[in-house]
Amino acid sequence: MSESGDAAPATLAELISPLTESEFLDLLRRRELAYRPGSKGDRYAPFVGWAALRNMLASVTKARARNRVKVTKESDTIPPERWMTDGKVDPAKLDTFLAKGFSVVALRIEAYVPALAAVCNEIKTRLRERSFVGVIVTSGTGAGAFKVHFDPEDLVILQIEGTKRWQVFGPVVPNPLRDMPKQQLENPRPLLDEVLAPGDLLFVPGGHWHHCESGLSTSVHLGIFFFPPAGWHAINEAIHPLISDEMFRMPLSRLEGDANVATLEQEIKARAIEKIKSLQLHEFIARWHNGPIADAAD
Ligand SMILES: [Fe+2]
């Protein structure tokens, strides 16, 4: 809770204000970049500050921290051994790295913050999308956690403490997915250059290249990730059961003769087509939000 005793926003509508829900859903549908300065600077403060995050992280074990807690500067990541003590995250060591301009990144923090869990749950049940929350803490002027990159998920950024300069560049990678081939930013075109202050909201749709730098004081911001289903996920799920069919596990390099290769090719195609034809996109969309979330890279 904040000093004023205000509760954290626990619904999507409260979180995205001053945007209305229909404005936000429209931005989400169109994957359109949007910046909305907040009129109430401390409105996101009850979620989590650096002091509260320090306490949460202190109980996190090595196994749980894997892929979820990172200490990084411009995508240069410090191995966990250097910020853990006796198999647990050591907040004092994190402070030392923060003082050197590194960022602390913690993903999936909704597990520790009920108001964020409620928002993620609303995104899952109403929007039918997977969702999780990450927090990035940075101190020191000009420091950023990651080099210029894009995230495949749509991101609502909420600035909690301090300031952070966000630069967003095009050309945008349209409808990106985490498994797609690596992309390069060529002929960058500035789309946005703003210093976010506490209470500000920024919507960075998937595929928008970005870079962040913190201001003078410690900066804390949240990223709410929206992970929608795509046709690629549906096709993958539909054909995955074929691995249980021994025919799909035969070593192709050891088949004797072109005729055997041709026969197997026919059978493989027929069974794969049968699986793909059984795909029910409505059902896939309806159950997507209950599925696992791949650990996000950044
Ligand atoms: Fe990012």
Boltz pocket constraint, residues with backbone or C-beta under 6 A from the ligand:
constraints:
  - pocket:
      binder: B
      contacts: [[A, 146], [A, 149], [A, 150], [A, 151], [A, 210], [A, 298]]
      max_distance: 6.0
